[in-house]
Amino acid sequence: MSSAPVVIRADQSGRRADVLTPAALDFVAELVRSFGPRRAELLAARREQQARFNRPADDGGSLPDFPAETAALRAADWTVAPLPTDLLDRRVEITGPVERKMIINALNSGANCFMADFEDSNSPTWANCIDGQVNLIDAVAGSIEFDDPARGKHYQVGENPAVLLVRPRGLHLVEKHLLVDGQPAPASLVDFGLYFFHNAAALLTKGTGPYFYLPKLQHYREARWWNGVFVAAQQALGIAKGTIKATVLIETLPAAFQMNEILWELRDHSSGLNCGRWDYIFSFIKTLQAHREMLLPDRAQVGMSQPFMAAYTSLLIQTCHRRKVHAMGGMAAQIPIKRDPVKNAAALEKVRLDKLREVKAGHDGTWVAHPGLVAIARQVFDTHMPASNQLTRLRPEVSVSQAELLAVPAGTRTLQGVAWNARVGLQYLEAWLRGNGCVPLYDLMEDAATAEISRAQLWQQAHHKATLEDGSVVTEQRVVGVIEDQAARLGAEAGPGHRFADAARIFVELVSATRCPDFLTLPAYDLLD
């Protein structure tokens, strides 16, 4: 690859210089030059698609549906390329941000795989992202260590660590500190490019490979874009085509109608699909934002037993197994509650039942967010999935329609639900603005996806003047009042240096918008660093 001008407007000292080498930056710059223009076109296509979803049918509008132009592809018999040995058994995957101690604990957790996350559980400060690359270089090299002076404890990776996968940031995000030809680089190419450049050869030497998760795809054309990135990156480093493997998170409503197409576009590089349940609920609200009949009940009532969620997961399992690739389950939000044995037992039972539902449905593995949940998830999958996976369970009885994927979940809307969305959303965003993207709140693990549900639901209820269970109506003024009240209370309870005023300002801006804004993290990123 030829050299390209790169400007970095942030600290490059210490170990960061090992990441931001001229050769690595040249590699990233060429990816940006080659694939940045098409990325811009894909983001424009997202906006055009959403505009169609927002219009009524008599004005050229439409709802998400299975694409007519790819019907033959869905009907045809084909499979993706064979999987590498170390991705055949993925029964328990742990996820978390690219923080050093977290990486060590996750690799040592007993999970089959660890997804190191630059996206929803990571607040994308420059330090988090670039130090995260340092941490991954050390993890791949087997030299990662950490000393915790507060606990007087030394952390290092033991034998048989989890297989490493990496999730770069989504297509919609940029890295404002790294400019290529005067423009902020696409964050997805920065995260992918730096990790791949520094670690691909070392991973192959160790008998594993460069494995990824891809977030928030909304169309099979975006999967095609990623496939092109993979091909170009492998060619540039002299690595065989198909070495990269990527699992796509089906976490947007439009993507649920294009699972076959996404697997086809990535067929040389696919390692399956994952049910990204929390972002999927957020996407359901955002995609169908113009339709009052699509109002959701309180967030706590929108679980995996709702028909539209059950239809989505069943279709994902059937699609993946037909194409001979893994169908990964989603994240249970519960975390261990050490202070209260009774509450802890109840939380663990919820996790057990969630994982039992997944394995009986035919999933090949599942996600946990805390090392303390690995054992219970493994026990459930070991009991009900004695083989490495369930790819032979084809689920021929599954037949999912457009109406089933668009079915509105049943339930009630309450003032308590409104206040809960405001309180939890503000607490998460405030922590995110201080650099923490993975936040335990009220015995649940919150990340950007769950915060997106909270603010999108507030927008939906205010925009459509939803009626609550007590007969009162939600208005924009009422929601703003709840946000400001919760922010004042939280600020009074917090210590110095809190950012609840900033969090409240962003939330008010989002819920007051004419259209539901695309992502919470876009305006929030302007206030980061």
MITORNU-765557 format. One line per 2 residues: number of its first residue (from 1); their letters; for each residue z, y, x of C-alpha. Coordinates in nm, 2 decimals, m for minus. Layout:
N
NUM	a	Z Y X  ...
! end
This chain:
529
1	ms	0.00 0.00 0.00  m0.08 0.35 0.12
3	sa	0.19 0.61 0.17  0.27 0.86 m0.11
5	pv	0.49 1.17 m0.11  0.84 1.10 m0.24
7	vi	1.11 1.36 m0.28  1.48 1.26 m0.33
9	ra	1.71 1.52 m0.47  2.04 1.33 m0.42
11	dq	2.26 1.19 m0.15  2.09 0.94 0.08
13	sg	2.37 0.88 0.33  2.55 0.56 0.44
15	rr	2.42 0.24 0.30  2.19 0.42 0.06
17	ad	1.96 0.47 0.36  1.92 0.09 0.37
19	vl	1.77 0.10 0.02  1.57 0.42 0.04
21	tp	1.36 0.32 0.34  1.01 0.47 0.39
23	aa	0.85 0.14 0.32  1.05 0.08 0.00
25	ld	0.98 0.43 m0.13  0.61 0.38 m0.04
27	fv	0.62 0.06 m0.25  0.78 0.23 m0.54
29	ae	0.55 0.53 m0.52  0.24 0.31 m0.54
31	lv	0.37 0.13 m0.84  0.44 0.47 m1.01
33	rs	0.09 0.59 m0.92  m0.08 0.27 m1.05
35	fg	0.13 0.22 m1.36  0.28 0.56 m1.45
37	pr	m0.02 0.69 m1.65  m0.04 0.38 m1.86
39	ra	0.33 0.40 m1.93  0.28 0.75 m2.06
41	el	0.01 0.62 m2.30  0.24 0.34 m2.42
43	la	0.52 0.58 m2.49  0.27 0.80 m2.69
45	ar	0.17 0.48 m2.88  0.53 0.43 m2.97
47	re	0.55 0.77 m3.12  0.22 0.71 m3.31
49	qq	0.35 0.38 m3.44  0.68 0.54 m3.56
51	ar	0.49 0.81 m3.74  0.30 0.54 m3.94
53	fn	0.63 0.38 m4.02  0.77 0.71 m4.14
55	rp	0.47 0.78 m4.38  0.44 0.63 m4.73
57	ad	0.17 0.38 m4.79  m0.05 0.62 m4.99
59	dg	m0.05 0.85 m4.69  m0.17 0.59 m4.44
61	gs	0.18 0.46 m4.37  0.28 0.10 m4.31
63	lp	0.59 m0.11 m4.23  0.62 m0.34 m3.93
65	df	0.43 m0.66 m3.98  0.26 m0.95 m3.79
67	pa	m0.05 m0.80 m3.62  m0.37 m0.92 m3.80
69	et	m0.57 m0.89 m3.47  m0.36 m1.16 m3.30
71	aa	m0.34 m1.42 m3.59  m0.56 m1.66 m3.39
73	lr	m0.33 m1.63 m3.09  m0.03 m1.71 m3.30
75	aa	m0.20 m2.02 m3.45  m0.33 m2.16 m3.12
77	dw	m0.16 m2.42 m2.91  m0.06 m2.30 m2.57
79	tv	0.25 m2.28 m2.35  0.38 m2.06 m2.08
81	ap	0.39 m2.16 m1.71  0.65 m2.42 m1.60
83	lp	0.99 m2.28 m1.52  1.16 m2.30 m1.18
85	td	1.44 m2.56 m1.14  1.72 m2.31 m1.13
87	ll	1.62 m2.16 m1.47  1.61 m2.48 m1.66
89	dr	1.98 m2.48 m1.75  2.10 m2.13 m1.87
91	rv	2.36 m2.24 m2.12  2.60 m1.96 m2.02
93	ei	2.49 m1.62 m1.89  2.73 m1.34 m1.81
95	tg	2.62 m0.98 m1.80  2.75 m0.66 m1.67
97	pv	2.68 m0.34 m1.47  2.58 m0.34 m1.10
99	er	2.93 m0.24 m0.99  3.04 m0.43 m0.67
101	km	3.35 m0.60 m0.80  3.18 m0.69 m1.13
103	ii	2.90 m0.85 m0.94  3.14 m1.07 m0.73
105	na	3.34 m1.17 m1.04  3.03 m1.25 m1.24
107	ln	2.88 m1.46 m0.96  3.21 m1.65 m0.93
109	sg	3.27 m1.68 m1.31  3.13 m2.03 m1.36
111	an	2.84 m1.90 m1.56  2.50 m2.05 m1.49
113	cf	2.34 m1.71 m1.46  2.44 m1.35 m1.41
115	ma	2.23 m1.06 m1.54  2.30 m0.75 m1.32
117	df	2.24 m0.46 m1.55  2.09 m0.12 m1.46
119	ed	2.04 m0.05 m1.83  2.27 m0.06 m2.14
121	sn	2.60 m0.14 m1.96  2.53 0.10 m1.67
123	sp	2.57 0.48 m1.68  2.26 0.57 m1.47
125	tw	2.43 0.81 m1.22  2.25 0.83 m0.89
127	an	2.56 0.66 m0.73  2.57 0.38 m0.98
129	ci	2.20 0.30 m0.95  2.15 0.33 m0.57
131	dg	2.48 0.18 m0.48  2.40 m0.09 m0.73
133	qv	2.09 m0.17 m0.52  2.31 m0.19 m0.21
135	nl	2.54 m0.43 m0.39  2.25 m0.65 m0.49
137	id	2.11 m0.66 m0.14  2.45 m0.78 m0.02
139	av	2.48 m1.03 m0.31  2.14 m1.19 m0.23
141	ag	2.23 m1.20 0.14  2.56 m1.37 0.05
143	si	2.76 m1.10 0.23  2.90 m0.91 m0.06
145	ef	3.27 m0.84 m0.04  3.51 m0.59 m0.19
147	dd	3.87 m0.48 m0.11  4.07 m0.34 m0.40
149	pa	4.35 m0.13 m0.24  4.53 m0.08 m0.58
151	rg	4.57 m0.45 m0.62  4.58 m0.55 m0.26
153	kh	4.31 m0.80 m0.33  4.00 m0.91 m0.14
155	yq	3.69 m1.03 m0.34  3.41 m1.24 m0.20
157	vg	3.15 m1.48 m0.35  3.25 m1.85 m0.34
159	en	3.03 m2.16 m0.35  2.77 m2.23 m0.62
161	pa	2.74 m1.87 m0.75  2.55 m1.80 m1.07
163	vl	2.18 m1.75 m1.05  2.10 m1.38 m1.03
165	lv	1.88 m1.20 m1.28  1.83 m0.82 m1.29
167	rp	1.76 m0.59 m1.59  1.59 m0.26 m1.50
169	rg	1.61 0.04 m1.72  1.37 0.07 m2.02
171	lh	1.03 0.23 m2.02  1.15 0.55 m2.19
173	lv	1.38 0.65 m1.91  1.32 0.84 m1.58
175	ek	1.50 0.87 m1.25  1.53 1.24 m1.22
177	hl	1.66 1.23 m0.86  1.34 1.05 m0.73
179	lv	1.02 1.24 m0.76  0.67 1.10 m0.69
181	dg	0.40 1.36 m0.66  0.64 1.61 m0.81
183	qp	0.74 1.42 m1.12  1.05 1.21 m1.20
185	ap	0.97 0.84 m1.14  0.99 0.60 m1.43
187	as	1.33 0.44 m1.40  1.21 0.09 m1.48
189	lv	0.97 0.10 m1.17  1.25 0.24 m0.95
191	df	1.49 m0.03 m1.04  1.24 m0.31 m1.04
193	gl	1.06 m0.19 m0.73  1.36 m0.13 m0.50
195	yf	1.52 m0.47 m0.60  1.19 m0.66 m0.56
197	fh	1.09 m0.50 m0.24  1.43 m0.57 m0.06
199	na	1.51 m0.91 m0.21  1.21 m1.11 m0.31
201	aa	1.15 m1.28 0.02  1.53 m1.35 0.08
203	ll	1.56 m1.50 m0.27  1.27 m1.74 m0.21
205	tk	1.42 m1.84 0.12  1.74 m1.94 m0.06
207	gt	1.55 m2.16 m0.31  1.56 m1.92 m0.60
209	gp	1.34 m1.63 m0.70  1.31 m1.27 m0.83
211	yf	1.42 m1.31 m1.19  1.44 m1.03 m1.45
213	yl	1.53 m0.93 m1.80  1.30 m0.67 m1.97
215	pk	1.46 m0.44 m2.23  1.34 m0.26 m2.54
217	lq	0.98 m0.36 m2.56  0.81 m0.25 m2.88
219	hy	0.46 m0.39 m2.85  0.28 m0.68 m2.67
221	re	0.08 m0.41 m2.48  0.41 m0.32 m2.31
223	ar	0.45 m0.68 m2.20  0.09 m0.66 m2.07
225	ww	0.19 m0.36 m1.87  0.49 m0.54 m1.71
227	ng	0.27 m0.83 m1.63  0.04 m0.60 m1.44
229	vf	0.33 m0.46 m1.25  0.44 m0.81 m1.16
231	va	0.09 m0.91 m1.04  0.06 m0.59 m0.83
233	aq	0.40 m0.62 m0.67  0.35 m0.99 m0.58
235	qa	0.01 m0.91 m0.43  0.15 m0.62 m0.22
237	lg	0.42 m0.84 m0.06  0.20 m1.15 m0.03
239	ia	0.40 m1.35 m0.28  0.23 m1.61 m0.51
241	kg	0.14 m1.50 m0.86  0.39 m1.64 m1.11
243	ti	0.68 m1.63 m0.87  0.85 m1.35 m1.08
245	ka	1.01 m1.48 m1.40  1.12 m1.25 m1.68
247	tv	1.30 m1.29 m2.00  1.22 m1.04 m2.27
249	li	1.49 m0.91 m2.49  1.37 m0.90 m2.85
251	et	1.58 m0.61 m2.95  1.34 m0.39 m3.14
253	lp	1.22 m0.45 m3.49  0.84 m0.41 m3.40
255	aa	0.88 m0.67 m3.13  1.02 m0.93 m3.37
257	fq	0.67 m0.95 m3.52  0.51 m1.00 m3.18
259	mn	0.71 m1.27 m3.01  0.41 m1.50 m2.96
261	ei	0.20 m1.21 m2.82  0.47 m1.10 m2.58
263	lw	0.50 m1.46 m2.44  0.12 m1.48 m2.41
265	el	0.10 m1.16 m2.21  0.37 m1.28 m1.97
267	rd	0.27 m1.64 m1.98  0.25 m1.67 m1.60
269	hs	0.58 m1.49 m1.56  0.78 m1.57 m1.87
271	sg	1.12 m1.73 m1.87  1.18 m1.68 m2.25
273	ln	1.31 m1.45 m2.51  1.66 m1.33 m2.59
275	cg	1.82 m1.21 m2.91  1.94 m0.86 m2.82
277	rw	2.13 m0.83 m3.14  2.30 m0.49 m3.11
279	dy	1.99 m0.30 m3.01  1.80 m0.49 m3.28
281	if	2.03 m0.35 m3.55  1.99 0.00 m3.40
283	sf	1.61 m0.05 m3.40  1.62 m0.16 m3.76
285	ik	1.78 0.17 m3.86  1.56 0.38 m3.64
287	tl	1.23 0.21 m3.72  1.29 0.22 m4.10
289	qa	1.45 0.56 m4.09  1.23 0.72 m4.35
291	hr	1.31 0.47 m4.62  1.62 0.53 m4.82
293	em	1.62 0.18 m4.96  1.69 0.05 m4.61
295	ll	2.04 0.20 m4.59  2.28 m0.03 m4.41
297	pd	2.64 m0.11 m4.49  2.92 m0.03 m4.25
299	ra	2.85 m0.15 m3.90  3.13 m0.41 m3.90
301	qv	2.96 m0.59 m4.19  2.62 m0.63 m4.02
303	gm	2.66 m0.96 m3.84  2.45 m1.26 m3.75
305	sq	2.51 m1.42 m4.09  2.31 m1.15 m4.26
307	pf	1.98 m1.30 m4.38  1.76 m1.06 m4.18
309	ma	1.94 m1.15 m3.86  1.93 m1.52 m3.93
311	ay	1.56 m1.50 m3.99  1.50 m1.31 m3.67
313	ts	1.70 m1.56 m3.46  1.54 m1.87 m3.62
315	ll	1.19 m1.72 m3.56  1.27 m1.66 m3.20
317	iq	1.39 m2.01 m3.14  1.09 m2.16 m3.31
319	tc	0.85 m1.94 m3.12  1.00 m2.00 m2.78
321	hr	1.03 m2.38 m2.82  0.67 m2.41 m2.94
323	rk	0.57 m2.23 m2.62  0.81 m2.45 m2.40
325	vh	1.04 m2.17 m2.29  1.40 m2.07 m2.34
327	am	1.54 m1.90 m2.65  1.85 m1.72 m2.54
329	gg	2.14 m1.63 m2.77  2.31 m1.29 m2.78
331	ma	2.64 m1.12 m2.69  2.96 m1.17 m2.88
333	aq	3.14 m0.83 m2.85  3.49 m0.98 m2.83
335	ip	3.69 m0.97 m2.51  4.02 m1.14 m2.41
337	ik	4.33 m0.96 m2.54  4.60 m1.04 m2.29
339	rd	4.87 m0.83 m2.45  4.87 m1.02 m2.78
341	pv	4.84 m1.40 m2.79  4.78 m1.40 m3.17
343	kn	4.50 m1.15 m3.15  4.36 m1.32 m2.84
345	aa	4.34 m1.65 m3.02  4.16 m1.49 m3.31
347	al	3.91 m1.32 m3.08  3.84 m1.64 m2.89
349	ek	3.79 m1.83 m3.22  3.53 m1.57 m3.32
351	vr	3.35 m1.62 m2.99  3.37 m2.00 m3.04
353	ld	3.22 m1.98 m3.39  2.95 m1.75 m3.27
355	kl	2.84 m1.98 m2.99  2.87 m2.28 m3.22
357	re	2.63 m2.11 m3.46  2.39 m2.04 m3.17
359	vk	2.38 m2.39 m3.02  2.35 m2.56 m3.36
361	ag	2.06 m2.32 m3.44  1.88 m2.44 m3.13
363	hd	1.94 m2.17 m2.87  1.92 m2.28 m2.51
365	gt	2.20 m2.06 m2.38  2.41 m1.76 m2.47
367	wv	2.56 m1.44 m2.33  2.92 m1.33 m2.26
369	ah	3.05 m1.00 m2.12  3.37 m1.12 m1.97
371	pg	3.45 m1.40 m1.72  3.74 m1.50 m1.95
373	lv	3.48 m1.61 m2.21  3.27 m1.83 m1.99
375	ai	3.48 m2.14 m2.04  3.48 m2.13 m2.42
377	ar	3.10 m2.07 m2.43  3.04 m2.35 m2.19
379	qv	3.26 m2.59 m2.38  3.07 m2.53 m2.70
381	fd	2.73 m2.57 m2.54  2.84 m2.87 m2.33
383	th	2.96 m3.04 m2.65  2.65 m2.98 m2.86
385	mp	2.38 m2.95 m2.59  2.42 m3.24 m2.34
387	as	2.07 m3.18 m2.19  1.97 m2.88 m1.98
389	nq	1.82 m2.70 m2.28  1.69 m2.76 m2.64
391	lt	1.32 m2.70 m2.58  1.23 m3.02 m2.77
393	rl	1.39 m2.87 m3.09  1.08 m2.73 m3.25
395	rp	1.23 m2.61 m3.58  0.92 m2.69 m3.79
397	ev	1.10 m2.60 m4.11  1.12 m2.23 m4.01
399	sv	0.87 m2.00 m4.19  0.97 m1.64 m4.16
401	sq	0.79 m1.37 m4.36  0.77 m0.99 m4.33
403	ae	1.00 m0.95 m4.62  1.27 m1.17 m4.46
405	ll	1.27 m0.97 m4.14  1.29 m0.65 m4.34
407	av	1.56 m0.77 m4.58  1.84 m0.51 m4.61
409	pa	2.18 m0.65 m4.53  2.43 m0.66 m4.82
411	gt	2.77 m0.48 m4.80  2.95 m0.16 m4.86
413	rt	2.97 0.18 m4.71  3.31 0.35 m4.66
415	lq	3.46 0.67 m4.53  3.65 0.46 m4.28
417	gv	3.31 0.32 m4.15  3.19 0.68 m4.10
419	aw	3.50 0.78 m3.91  3.48 0.46 m3.70
421	na	3.12 0.52 m3.60  3.21 0.87 m3.50
423	rv	3.52 0.77 m3.31  3.38 0.47 m3.12
425	gl	3.05 0.64 m3.05  3.22 0.95 m2.91
427	qy	3.46 0.74 m2.69  3.17 0.54 m2.55
429	le	2.95 0.85 m2.48  3.24 1.04 m2.32
431	aw	3.30 0.75 m2.08  2.92 0.72 m2.01
433	lr	2.91 1.09 m1.92  3.18 1.02 m1.67
435	gn	2.98 0.74 m1.52  3.11 0.43 m1.70
437	gc	2.86 0.24 m1.91  3.06 m0.06 m2.01
439	vp	3.37 0.04 m2.21  3.63 m0.18 m2.37
441	ly	3.74 m0.02 m2.70  3.96 m0.17 m2.96
443	dl	3.93 m0.52 m2.82  3.55 m0.51 m2.82
445	me	3.31 m0.44 m2.53  3.09 m0.14 m2.61
447	da	2.77 m0.05 m2.43  2.49 0.19 m2.51
449	at	2.34 m0.04 m2.77  2.66 m0.04 m2.99
451	ae	2.69 0.34 m2.95  2.33 0.37 m3.06
453	is	2.41 0.18 m3.38  2.70 0.42 m3.45
455	ra	2.50 0.74 m3.41  2.19 0.61 m3.58
457	ql	2.39 0.50 m3.88  2.56 0.84 m3.91
459	wq	2.21 1.00 m3.90  2.08 0.75 m4.17
461	qa	2.37 0.81 m4.40  2.36 1.19 m4.37
463	hh	1.98 1.21 m4.39  1.96 1.00 m4.71
465	ka	2.29 1.13 m4.86  2.44 0.78 m4.89
467	tl	2.69 0.71 m5.16  3.01 0.56 m5.03
469	ed	3.23 0.29 m5.20  3.46 0.56 m5.34
471	gs	3.16 0.74 m5.51  3.15 1.03 m5.27
473	vv	2.83 1.13 m5.10  2.76 1.16 m4.72
475	te	2.61 1.49 m4.62  2.52 1.63 m4.28
477	qr	2.80 1.88 m4.30  3.05 1.61 m4.38
479	vv	2.94 1.39 m4.09  2.95 1.69 m3.85
481	gv	3.30 1.76 m3.97  3.41 1.40 m3.91
483	ie	3.25 1.41 m3.56  3.42 1.74 m3.47
485	dq	3.76 1.62 m3.61  3.74 1.29 m3.41
487	aa	3.64 1.47 m3.10  3.93 1.72 m3.13
489	rl	4.18 1.43 m3.17  4.04 1.23 m2.89
491	ga	4.03 1.53 m2.66  4.40 1.60 m2.74
493	ea	4.49 1.24 m2.65  4.28 1.23 m2.33
495	gp	4.38 1.35 m1.98  4.22 1.63 m1.79
497	gh	3.86 1.62 m1.70  3.75 1.46 m2.03
499	rf	3.40 1.53 m2.17  3.46 1.49 m2.55
501	ad	3.32 1.84 m2.61  2.99 1.74 m2.45
503	aa	2.99 1.41 m2.63  3.05 1.58 m2.97
505	ri	2.77 1.83 m2.90  2.53 1.55 m2.83
507	fv	2.64 1.36 m3.14  2.61 1.66 m3.37
509	el	2.26 1.73 m3.23  2.15 1.37 m3.29
511	vs	2.28 1.34 m3.65  2.15 1.68 m3.74
513	at	1.79 1.61 m3.63  1.51 1.60 m3.89
515	rc	1.40 1.26 m3.76  1.62 1.00 m3.60
517	pd	1.60 1.07 m3.23  1.46 0.78 m3.02
519	fl	1.75 0.73 m2.78  2.10 0.86 m2.73
521	tl	2.07 0.83 m2.36  1.78 1.08 m2.34
523	pa	1.97 1.40 m2.41  2.28 1.26 m2.26
525	yd	2.10 1.19 m1.92  2.05 1.57 m1.89
527	ll	2.42 1.61 m1.86  2.47 1.33 m1.62
529	d	2.52 1.40 m1.25
! end
